[in-house]
Amino acid sequence: MESHHSAVRAISSRIRKFSAREEPFRIYHGSTNSTRPSQYRRSKMVDTSGLVNVLRVDTASKTALVEPNVPMDSLVEATLRHGLIPPVVMEFPGITVGGGFAGTAGESSSFRYGFFDRTINWIEIVLANSDVVRASSKVRPDLFYGAASSFGTLGVTTLLEVQLIEAKTFVALTHYPVSSITQAQKVIEEATNDFSNDYLDGIMYAEDRGVICVGRLTNDVASSVKVQRFTRPTDPWFYIHVDRLMKNQSSPITEAVPIVDYLFRYDRGGFWVAKYAYDYFITPFNRVTRFVLDYFMHTRVMYHALHQSGLASKYIIQDVAIPYPKVNEFMKYLDTSFNSYPVWLCPLKQSGKGIASTHSLQPDKRNHKLPDFMLNFGVWGPGPKRREDFVAWNRQFEGMIQKLGGQKWLYAHAYYTEEEFNEIYNRLDYEALREKYHASYLPTVYDKVRVNVEKENKEMHDSWVAWLLAIFWSIWPLTGLYGVYHALFGGDYLLPKTTSRGITELSVCAS
């Protein structure tokens, strides 16, 4: 713990200097699963990238003491040694504990446990005036619930106590074929009401064809049940496997998936987003090419290439939660407006297990109460090619979400005006919280998530260099090749290049 305390003292000292000048800073943690462009400047950031340790796993209390930059695969590895796992595990192994808390993370167990932040007991946070404090549901509860999904705009989280549950060797995964979003919703609701189920999500492969995947933790596998893996280069990508398995099937099929393979089943291929890379480079998409290019098809590498290439600004990568009564209407909208499949389905419980209903919403997130159950849609695919049309599509998309009473996750591009953003999210309570905890000088959530279209247009108008560069980088396949090059040799993709910087090493120590 002394090493941790020393690192926190250094972070506090760094923040104290920013606080004295009331100079905004950003938090650098070494990686990101956001698709937003990097805004880091070395002179205006607080570096927390060294906080990468699991400090303790307590089998009696079923908790883990974790620094914020521990990625999901390292956390699962550490807890599995003790027969435990986190109740909510983000499906990309490189997503960190701190990122899941500071952002919004809902996964296939969130129909039981809610978002990832609902599984955190308490946090240690360095406030914007450099004070180091703890916050929980009983101590500074407004800070605790406010810091969740605040994107680091209330301070720097440096330690978290994560709840754990008993692990088992396999997930018995049953695939249910469905022929419409209405039937998919019915199967989801039935599975939700069966409390023996531990995991639940689905994939719509077309408007009239989908699969709902229901999982149960188990140590026993019947001899008649096939064991299926997804993490090795020779294994199939999950969404392709399920599609082939269930095509022309009218009855459910059950498989046994090793627990780690289940938790990170979407890593290879990034759900199905990597398929678009094959399309971009006009590369055959088959088992052989997926095996040969497997290194590039893991989400850690894909996000590196995505950031360096700038292609995130040309592809629609959005997650939204829609109230159950509006699910059918939203699916019809996607079928005509987006017209790209697959689409991911994931039911979400807003409150989660063990969290008091009075705290089911963070004070900085919404200014109206959302339903306890909503259905997340993962909307990922090519967007309109012209920048103006791409922005217009996203603006319309955000308008539809608001019309249906839904909620958009802010890890991705946000095109709201500030007035719209303030209307959707509870800006008054959020600013009061920032004032109380000395964070008013820090960037706001809106500052961090917005796409500044006006600034983009002004730069293009005022600078012939920017205009020429935009034309140059629009030439196929320059941006894609640049992203691939930097994924292999480019080092740190979030910081401006002034010196060589290696990839942060991950270390885990469990007791």
C-alpha positions, 0 to 999 in steps of 0.5 A: 500500500505504501507504493500506492500512497506515494503515487497518490501523494504525487498526484495530489501534489500535481493537482495542487499546482493546477488548483493554485492557478485554477488551471484546467487539467485532464486525466491521462490514464494510458489508454482509452476505449472511447472513440472520441479524439484525444485532447491531451497536452502534456503540460495540462494533464495529471498522469495516473497511468502507473495505478495498475495494481490489484492491491488486495482480494478479500475472500471473506468480504468478497471484495477487491481493492483495485487501482483505477487503471487495472484492465478487466482481463487483469482484474478477472485473472487476479480474482479467479485465483480466489474463485471470484469474479466481478459481477459486471465485467466489461466485454473488452479486456482493456477497459479499466476499472476506473474507466468503467466507473467514470464512464457508463458501462452496462454489460450482459449481467447488467440486467441483474447488477446494473451498471458497473459503477453500482458494483463499487463499494467506495472510492478514494478520490483526489479532489480538485483542490488536492484533498484526498478523501473517500466517498461511499453510499454513507460517506460523502454519498453525493460525491460517490454517486456524482463521480460515477459517469462524471468522466473525471470532472469532479476529481481523480479517482485513485482507488476503488473497492469492487464487489465480487461474486462466486466464480464457476468454470463455465457459462452454460449459454443457451441461444434462442432464435427470434424472428422480430424485435418484439419476440426478442423483447419477450424472450429477454423479459422472460429470461430476466424474470428467471433468477437462475440466469446470470447473463443475458444479451442478444444480436439482431442479424436482420429485422426478422432474424436474431438470437437471444443468448442466456447464460448461467454460471456452472461447474458441470457440463453434460457430455452431450453439451459442446464446449466452445471457446472464443479467445484463441486465434483458431476460435471463431468470432462470437457473432459469426459462430452464433449466426452460423449455429442458429441459422435455420434453427427453430429450437434453442441450442446450449453450449458450455463456454469457459468463463474467461472466453465468455466474458471476453467473447466479443474482444476478437472482432470488437463485436463485429466492428473489425469486419468493416476494416476488411471492407475498408482494405478490400480484404477477403473476410474468411476464416483464413484471413481472420486467423492471419490477421488475428493480432489486429483484430483484438480491441486493444489494437483496434482502438489504437488504429482507430484513434490514429487513423481518425476513422472513428469520425466516419463510422457510427459507434453509438450505444443507447438505452431505450425504454421497453415500450419504445423498443419496437419504434426505435428498431423500425427507425434503425431499420430505415435510417441506419439499415446496417446489421448486426445490432447488439441488444443488452437489457439494463437495470438502472438501480442494480442489486444492493443499491438503494433506489434513492440513488438509482440515478447519479445527480449529474446524469439526468434531470428526469427519472428513467425507467428501471429497465431499459434495452441497450442498442449497440449501433455500430457501422458505416455512416454517411461519407460526406462530413455534413451528412454524417453530422446531420445523421448523428444529430437526427439520431440524438433527437430520436433518442430524446424523443423516445425518452432514451439515454445515450452513452457518452463514450462516443461522439456527441453532437448536442449543442450545450443548451440541448445537453444541459436540458437532457442532463441535470446541469444545475445539480452537477454544477452545484456538486462541482462547486462544493468539491472545488472542481468548477475550474475543471473541464465539464462533461460537455467539454469532454464529450462534445464534437465541436463542429463549429471549430472544425468548420472554422479551422477548415475555412481559416486554414488552407493547410487544414483544408489540404490535409483534409483532402490528403487524408480523404484519399483511400487508403491513407488514413487506414494504413496510417492507423495500422502503422501506428498500431504496430510501431506508434507507441502511445496514441493519446499523447502528442509525440515529443519523446518515445513512450512505451506501452504501460506494463500491467502488473497484478498482485493479489493477496 
